[in-house]
Amino acid sequence: MTYDLIVAGGGLANGLIAWRLKLLRPELNVLCLEQQASIGGNHTWSFHDGDLSLAQHRWIVPLVVRRWPCYDVHFPARSRRLSSGYASITSERFAEVIATALGDHLRTGQRLTQVKPDSVSLANGEHFQARAVIDSRGVRNSDRMVLGRQAFLGQLLQLQAPHGLEAPIIMDVRVAQGQGYRFVYVLPFSADTVLVEDTHYVDRQTLSADQLRAHIADYVSEQGWTLAACLREEEGVLPITLAGDFSGFWREAKGQPLSGLRAGLFHCTTGYSLPHAVRLAASCNTTRWRRSRSPQAYGHSHIRPGAANASTGCSIACCFWPGEPRIDGK
Ligand SMILES: Cc1cc2nc3c(=O)[nH]c(=O)nc-3n(C[C@H](O)[C@H](O)[C@H](O)COP(=O)(O)OP(=O)(O)OC[C@H]3O[C@@H](n4cnc5c(N)ncnc54)[C@H](O)[C@@H]3O)c2cc1C
């Protein structure tokens, strides 16, 4: 059997593409393959109201676990509250909603060993053909890119008493600095639960998870909060684009359609990719996903290589769609 589309890797970008197509084009034979036991990994993905259009916000409502009407930033000499909405999606909710929607169009526990524009192979020896394959198996290392890192560890904490916060703290720089640039990120999910992330902009990640945990414990104690339990932990080392040979980076993909971090579709100074992932998936909204609506067209129309695009904050684009893509089965 030949699938209309295979999405290789069931993370943020490909999960959204598969979900979008399932909602709008249920007749398409789409297969999502993920190596883990569930899709979406272990993240809290946040975004600003202004990152998405009203229609995009409406579409992803089922994924959103918490919204706030404003957020705070704190620097050593200045603090400010910004009246701009902020929202979070958790991997748990992402997996619950999208895995349910995809049904048997999703196969988890499937490690891909080879991904090509029209076929994939699995570690168990299975091989599938498709009219198109989109590869989104996370960041692709390339000598063509000069990358810094945003390294962080976050803990969802249950406190013994309410924390008193009214809004997220997107950046709290009133903390001891070490190597690189350090700040703490705080999301108050309920009156007595809070996600606290210790974040460092560095050339290379050298701090251990235990050091980052100790920073969080210090921060919690400085706020006068008393810990009841750590409910969950997440960590990441996100790519920050410093410079690169962008055309060379694209050529390395050799015509393979890509999405997500693998496609370079992330904010150049935060490594965040949710807004691009939503916009790319939302572009799958026509009866025929032609070149004008393809990942390649998305990348080229939204991002200018070599310069951080002020409106999108993105530095590179490399979504490829070889030939005339048609996944409408005609
Ligand atoms: C802890 C954390 C928090 C973040 N918070 C935010 C945020 O608040 N806002 C934001 O915009 N961005 C955030 N990001 C950055 C970025 O949005 C995420 O990293 C996002 O998940 C990237 O999406 P993706 O689809 O490119 O890759 P991923 O979501 O990482 O998906 C890749 C998928 O491919 C699978 N895979 C890999 N190899 C194989 C294989 N061989 N076979 C089968 N499957 C495979 C992986 O298991 C994974 O599920 C965060 C990142 C992390 C790590």
The ligand as a Gaussian input file, in Angstrom:
#p B3LYP/6-31G(d) Opt

LIG

0 1
 C       11.521000      21.133000      27.418000
 C       11.271000      22.012000      26.204000
 C       10.415000      23.103000      26.309000
 C       10.171000      23.908000      25.186000
 N        9.343000      24.973000      25.329000
 C        8.982000      25.662000      24.213000
 C        8.025000      26.697000      24.304000
 O        7.575000      27.052000      25.393000
 N        7.623000      27.313000      23.152000
 C        8.126000      26.965000      21.956000
 O        7.702000      27.519000      20.927000
 N        9.107000      26.058000      21.852000
 C        9.537000      25.382000      22.945000
 N       10.492000      24.426000      22.840000
 C       11.235000      24.317000      21.577000
 C       10.530000      23.549000      20.469000
 O        9.271000      24.095000      20.181000
 C       10.357000      22.076000      20.826000
 O       11.619000      21.514000      20.932000
 C        9.498000      21.310000      19.817000
 O        9.104000      20.105000      20.435000
 C       10.213000      21.032000      18.510000
 O        9.293000      20.402000      17.659000
 P        9.744000      19.388000      16.528000
 O        8.509000      18.786000      15.964000
 O       10.706000      20.027000      15.619000
 O       10.590000      18.267000      17.309000
 P       10.131000      17.308000      18.472000
 O        8.906000      17.810000      19.145000
 O       11.340000      17.056000      19.311000
 O        9.726000      15.971000      17.694000
 C       10.637000      15.093000      17.133000
 C       10.037000      13.710000      17.284000
 O       10.728000      12.793000      16.463000
 C       10.879000      11.590000      17.182000
 N       11.995000      10.852000      16.617000
 C       13.308000      11.211000      16.613000
 N       14.037000      10.261000      16.002000
 C       13.170000       9.290000      15.613000
 C       13.335000       8.043000      14.939000
 N       14.521000       7.605000      14.527000
 N       12.220000       7.302000      14.694000
 C       10.971000       7.722000      15.094000
 N       10.780000       8.893000      15.740000
 C       11.865000       9.669000      15.993000
 C       11.116000      12.043000      18.614000
 O       10.879000      11.005000      19.543000
 C       10.155000      13.198000      18.722000
 O        8.883000      12.798000      19.191000
 C       10.800000      23.622000      23.952000
 C       11.677000      22.539000      23.879000
 C       11.924000      21.760000      24.994000
 C       12.904000      20.614000      24.868000

